[in-house]
Amino acid sequence: MDTLLITQQDLKQIVARVGIHALMDGLLHSLERALQEFDETQTEVRKREGFLLEAPQPGVLEWMPVMRKGDSVTLKIVSYAPANPRRFGIPTIIANNSLYDVQTGHLRALVDGVLATALRTGAASAIASKYLAHPDSRVVGLVGCGAQAVTQLHALSRVFGIERVLAYDIDPDVQKSLPARVAFLGLEVLPAPLEVVEAQADILCTATSVEVGAGPVIRGTALKPHVHINAVGSDLPGKIELPLAVLERSLVCPDFLAQALVEGECQQLSPEKIGPHLVELAKEPARFQAWRQRGTVFDSTGFALEDQVVTEVLLQHALALGLGTVVQLENINGSALDPYGYVFPRPGLEVAA
Ligand SMILES: NC(=O)c1ccc[n+]([C@@H]2O[C@H](COP(=O)([O-])OP(=O)(O)OC[C@H]3O[C@@H](n4cnc5c(N)ncnc54)[C@H](O)[C@@H]3O)[C@@H](O)[C@H]2O)c1
């Protein structure tokens, strides 16, 4: 049985042939539809679990499962190692997404999860912002200018008429390098002090690697009354980006409540103070429309449904373009009853594969 591998080289071909904007637009469309059509009797999402990675590089390695009943399980294995960029020149978030057949357990496909995670995290924020942010939002503020900031801004730029971007990072080198990384968007992107970013943003994205116990990362005392915040970096117990006072005066919408209560901004709130989750927003946006004039927060911890959608979008592109490498990874192409059947042929027990 075949397994399709979609590698970094295949992704480069997909982007070259589909276009980076068309790729993001297609994902925005597919993810919004998946949220609107989400049916928990058909799709089972589990909250993630993981292991702590050891010092001197504290972080986590986690697994995020989702099952579409009768069809497939998508499982993302994702690590968060915030020292990676400085120590090894590789991303903080490293992941791979695998797709399994639910009848047999066979691995159908294995897809890079680094680009996939960045794409879907940006798309989720843009969709939440479409429902919660002021429709005339023109100024985007970025707090944390690393990898996720690129796709936060890209996805938002496909939904809003952004005129100006103000960006702050605690690391001056990262802050300085952002404009070049997002120059393909043709927006005015200015490094700015935190207080200026906070005061001028209509939409604020916090995507920082703040340490557990060191948050919040914004002060929240001079925000615009209608500001919408995509809080992306709060995804571990004790790791928060927003002050409690901001959460208390805002409509706080988690991507996945069960998970956000453990590791999102929602860990700071009692359940009755938490607003609708992303699926509820997508199904009934009109119910929450009045909030676009007021303060709102999207508590993004990372929802496995987003991984399912982006994995399938990338696979569809790869299949349409004839990309990917087919391998026989699993030792199942021999005899069902003989694990040595293929690898250790013996007289009288020849197998076809
Ligand atoms: N919600 C999701 O679905 C999701 C998905 C991917 C990543 N994340 C989280 O988003 C965050 C950013 O991920 P990334 O891949 O961009 O990491 P990254 O390492 O590329 O960038 C993080 C940046 O945050 C900066 N930073 C740290 N503390 C700061 C502070 N107090 N103020 C301003 N900047 C600060 C760092 O200097 C760094 O440049 C991480 O916490 C990650 O776990 C969430």
The ligand as a Gaussian input file, in Angstrom:
#p B3LYP/6-31G(d) Opt

LIG

0 1
 N       -2.258000      29.303000      18.317000
 C       -1.675000      28.530000      17.450000
 O       -2.326000      27.778000      16.734000
 C       -0.193000      28.594000      17.308000
 C        0.428000      28.032000      16.199000
 C        1.813000      28.169000      16.067000
 C        2.540000      28.819000      17.059000
 N        1.889000      29.330000      18.131000
 C        2.606000      30.060000      19.174000
 O        2.888000      31.343000      18.664000
 C        4.058000      31.857000      19.271000
 C        4.997000      32.379000      18.209000
 O        5.414000      31.309000      17.389000
 P        6.498000      31.573000      16.257000
 O        6.544000      30.340000      15.446000
 O        6.219000      32.864000      15.613000
 O        7.804000      31.697000      17.171000
 P        9.126000      32.542000      16.846000
 O       10.158000      32.041000      17.782000
 O        9.395000      32.504000      15.395000
 O        8.730000      34.043000      17.226000
 C        8.382000      34.401000      18.525000
 C        8.882000      35.814000      18.766000
 O        8.341000      36.315000      19.987000
 C        9.304000      37.219000      20.504000
 N        8.994000      37.524000      21.898000
 C        9.173000      36.748000      22.985000
 N        8.731000      37.389000      24.094000
 C        8.256000      38.596000      23.670000
 C        7.662000      39.687000      24.328000
 N        7.469000      39.698000      25.652000
 N        7.304000      40.761000      23.592000
 C        7.510000      40.782000      22.258000
 N        8.062000      39.768000      21.582000
 C        8.428000      38.676000      22.276000
 C       10.626000      36.510000      20.299000
 O       11.700000      37.418000      20.353000
 C       10.411000      35.902000      18.912000
 O       10.953000      36.723000      17.894000
 C        4.641000      30.712000      20.098000
 O        4.293000      30.890000      21.432000
 C        3.944000      29.503000      19.553000
 O        3.812000      28.475000      20.515000
 C        0.552000      29.231000      18.278000

